[in-house]
Amino acid sequence: MRNLWIFISRYNAFFFFIIFFTAGIILTVRNNIYQRSVTFNSTNQVVGDVYKNLNVLKKYINLGAVNDSLAAENAKLKTEILSIKNIDTTKETVVKDSAGIPQYTYLPARVIKNSITNRNNFITINKGKADGLSAGMPVISPIKGVVGYIQDVSEHLATIRSLLHKETYISVSIKKNNAVGSLIWGEGNFDYRKAQIKDIPNHFKLSLKDTVITSGFSSFPQGVLVGTVSNTGISAGENFKTIEINLFNDFSTLQYVYVIKDKYAQEQKELEAKLTNEQ
């Protein structure tokens, strides 16, 4: 306490200046209309800027929750759009199935781990058995197409065998002429932006930038975007050829994906297993 009094007495002139200066400003503002108006406007602007910056900070903090909400909404819309695409145009009424449920539904999930530099790449997502996931379900990105298949599932997490994996095969087709082939990755090129399509019949004429989509012959619904042709793979004296495509998906920036649930997947699997056993 003694040191405090010594400090105040030593710098009393400065403290008196601050007190009188503050009092002078207050009296000036109170007794002069112009100064009061300027001070009021300046204060409002400062307070407004502070609130604006706080709102920006709040929006940034809540960005993850907003993205989760948008992903869920997009999944719902994708399911509805897919149902509309499957309408039988020869009838006036739409029959989804006996329960009124579409064949495909979309479940949004957030990517929590992803690799793109290995020969066999995997993705981990924040959904699992508790959300109805099982091995073999196809996975796509929100906008730009195929991602891969569910590999392993725990109660709350799942891994995806990425398209960037040597054992991932997806049936695709060239949109303009329906030429069907098998989408693979890493045939002499481990670029995460490119892939290859094998077994394209040689008589189909292809052009650069032809659009590639899923054929519907694998677990993926028909028409999911894949990429564009970057090398037509012209080969002489062979019935089939391998072409190269540029993938629509940028696997290095994946943050959200959609897992596709096919209502009839298990039924189809069991039915086809019977045919396999008979062969």
Order of alpha helices (4+ residues) and beta strands (2+ residues): alpha-alpha-alpha-alpha-beta-beta-beta-beta-beta-beta-beta-beta-beta-beta-beta-beta-alpha
